[in-house]
Amino acid sequence: MRAALERLDKNQVTLQIEVEADQVEDALQKAYQKVVKRVNIPGFRRGKVPRPILEARLGKEVLYEEALEILLPQAYREAVEKQDIEPIDQPKIDVIQMEKGLPLIFKATVEVLPEVKLGNYKGIEAVKPEVKVGDDEVEAQLKLLQQRHARLVDAGDGTVDDGDIAVINLEATVDGKPEPRLGGQERSVEVGSGKFIPGFEAHLLGMKLGEEKEFTLHIPSLYQYPDLEGKEACFKVKVVGIKRKELSPIDDEFARDVSECSNLEELKEQLRNKLEEVGRLNAKRIFTERVVQKAVEQAEVEPPEILVKRQLEQDTQDFIRRLAYQRLNLEDYLRITNKDFDTVQKDLEASARDTVKRSLVLGAIAKAEGIKVTPEEVEAEINDMAAQYNMETDKLRKSLEEKGQLASIEEGILIQKVQEFLRENAVELPDEPVTGKAGEATGAGETAGVPEGTEEVSPGE
C-alpha cells in the first residue's frame, strides 16, 4: 500500500492511496464468497455458483462494491498511520481506479487536527495563593456541625416557619386522577430546602397544626417523572406535625459528642487543620489552572468548527442536565437570570470554543514533550471507577468498550498528566491568602473551595 499526502486549505488533506493488485484480487475473492451465499441461480445449489457465472448474471460491480467495503477501511487506516495525521471527521472517498488485475487507487479527503503554534509553556509565572484559615471559618464549620447534629423536637401548636420540618398528609391529583408518587402519609418536608416541586414549600409557611390547604402547582420540565412534566398538579395537604431543630450549645461536651476530641479547643484545631488541607488543595488547583490558562493563551491555533460544534452539543446537554438537577428547565433559567436564549447559546458556544482550543494546545504539548498514557494507567483508572461505582472491574471495562468511552478515559488521563507537567515546570508567585473553605482568588475571579453552607469539613476523617 502506498499513500501520498496533499495538504489543502483549512486543515483539509487529501490522501491518494494505492492498494496492490494482489490485495484487490484477494478482496474480490472474499467478496465472491460472501455474495455467493446470498443468491439463488437456477441449476446451482446455494453457495456453489462458479464466480464467472455469478459475475455474468449479477455483474462485476456487485463484487467490486463488496470488495471496496473490505479494502477501503483498512487501507485508509494504514495511510493515516503512515502519514501521521489525526482526522477529526469522516473522509470523503473518491475511487479513481478499480479494475481486475490492476491496483485500487482512491482519494480520501478529510479534515485533520490543525497545527498548533506553541508559545513558551515552560517556566510560566503564576500566583499561587497563600493558605490562611481564619477563626470565622472555623466558627462557620462548628455551626455546620451544630446543624448536622441538631435534634428534632416537636414544635407543638405553632405555625410552620422557614427551616421547620413539616410533617404532612399529602394527596395529589394530575389530570383529575390520583397521583400517589407525589403524595404520601406523614411525609416530612424541610421548608426552605427546595427538595420538592418549586413553590410547594412556600404554601406550607404559616400553616398551623391540623390545618388543611389545597393549591395547584405547575410541574416543571425535566422533573423526576417524565410523564408528569408540564402538567398541573392539585395538592391537598394537612399539617399533622411540626418539628424544629434544637441546637446543642457549642462547648466541650458538644466536641466530645460529634468527634473523638476531648474538648472544644481540640475540635477547633482539628477543623482548622482540615480547612488548611482543603485550602492547600484549592491553592494547587488555582495555581495549576492559571498556569494552564497562560499556556493556552500564548499558543496560536484556530479551533475547527466541527470540533466546536461537537463540544457545543455536549456542553448544551450538560447544561440542561445541570438545570434538571436543580429542578429547573430552560425557561425557568432564562426568567431567573433575565437572559434570552441567543445570549445563552452564544455563551455556550464561546465556552465550547475555549474548551476545544485548550484541548488542542494541551495535546500539542503532550506530543512535543512525549507525554503518553500507559495501559497500566488506564487500567488503574478503570479500577478506581469500578470501586467508586461498586462494580466489577471486568464488567465496567466491557461496558466502557461497548460505549466507546475508553478513548475518553485515556484522553482525560493525558490532559491531567500535561497539566501536572506544566505545574511542575512553572514558577510560583505568592499572593493573596486562600481559605480552606471559600476564599476568593483575587484578580482571577476563582473560588478556592465551595460556597459557604454547602460543604462541611467533618472531624475525624
Secondary structure, 3 states (H helix, E strand, C coil): CEEEEEECCCCEEEEEEEECHHHHHHHHHHHHHHHCCCCCCCCCCCCCCCHHHHHHHHCHHHHHHHHHHHHHHHHHHHHHHHHCCCECCCCEEEEEECCCCCCEEEEEEEEECCCCECCCCCCCEEEEEEECCCHHHHHHHHHHHHHHCCEEEECCCCECCCCCEEEEEEEEEECCEECHHHCEEEEEEECCCCCCCCCHHHHHCCCECCCEEEEEEECCCCCCCHHHCCCEEEEEEEEEEEEEEECCCCCHHHHHHHCCCCCHHHHHHHHHHHHHHHHHHHHHHHHHHHHHHHHHHCCECCCCHHHHHHHHHHHHHHHHHHHHHCCCCHHHHHHHHCCCHHHHHHHHHHHHHHHHHHHHHHHHHHHHHCCCCCHHHHHHHHHHHHHHHCCCHHHHHHHHHHCCCHHHHHHHHHHHHHHHHHHHCCEEEEEEEECCCEEEECCCCEEEECCCCCCCCCCCC
